[in-house]
Amino acid sequence: MLVKHYTLFTFPVLFKSRYQYFREGTCNLFVFYAPHYGWRHVEVTSSRTQKDFAHQMKDLVDVHFPRGENIRVVLDQYGSVKAMQCLE
């Protein structure tokens, strides 16, 4: 979530501040990394759909690792099942 932070006021005795934030929109991050190569790639999209996921997987295979025989993909558990359906 993209937010703007504002400090409303500060309590000088307690050294505490109250914060308020305003939502400015959302975005999605696809993060790819290969620690043994020292490589990482972040792609920012405005939405997180099966089509976006399929496009990123295609780029991973065709653009970033075209000569890879085996590519291990580790997914988070949030939405992974739906994302894997588009690969079938």
N, C-alpha and C positions, 0 to 999 in steps of 0.2 A: 504494500500500500504506500503510495506516495503521500507524504504529509508535510504540512508546515507547522513548526512549533512556535508557540508564543509563550513568553513568561508573563503571567498576569500580575503578580506582585510577590514581594519577598517579605518574610517575617524576620526582622533583624535579630530578635532574641533567640529564636529557635534555629536560625540558619536554614530554613526550609523555603522552598519556592513551590508555587502551584503552577502547573503547566496546562495549557490547552492546545489541542492540535486540530487542524482542519484537513479533511481528506481532499487531496488534489487529484486522485485517480489511482489506477492500479496498473501493474505491469507484471510480466512473467519473465523469469530468468531461466534459460537452459545453460547449465554449466557442464562443460566437458573438461576432463583433465586426465593426463597420463603422467603420474608422478615419476615413473622410471625414465621418462624422456624429458622431464622438466617442462612439459607442455600443458597449457590450459587455454580454454576458449569459452567466452561467455557470449551468449546471444540473447538479446532483449526483444521480447515481442509484446504486443498490446493485449493478447489473449492467450489462453491455454486450451487449445482444442486438439482433437485427435489429428487433424490435418497439420497443425503446427508441429506436433510431436513427430509425425511421419516425415515431414520435411527435414527436421533436424537430424533424424536417424539416417536419412538418405544422404545428407551433407556429411555426416560423420563417416559413413562408409565410402562415399564416392569422392569427396573432396579432401578430407583430413587424413584418412587411412586407406588410400586406394589399393595398396599392395598388401593389406593385412589379411592373413588367412583366418585368424580368429580374433574377434573383438569382444571383450567382456563389457557388458553394460550393466551397471548397478543402478537401480531405480529406487526412489523413495516409495513409501507405501501409499502415499496420497495420490490416488488416481492412476496407479500403475496398471491395474487390471484393465481399465477402459483403454488406456494408452496402448497396451499390448494387443488389444483386439484389432487395431488398425493394421498391424503387421501380418495378420493372417490372410 
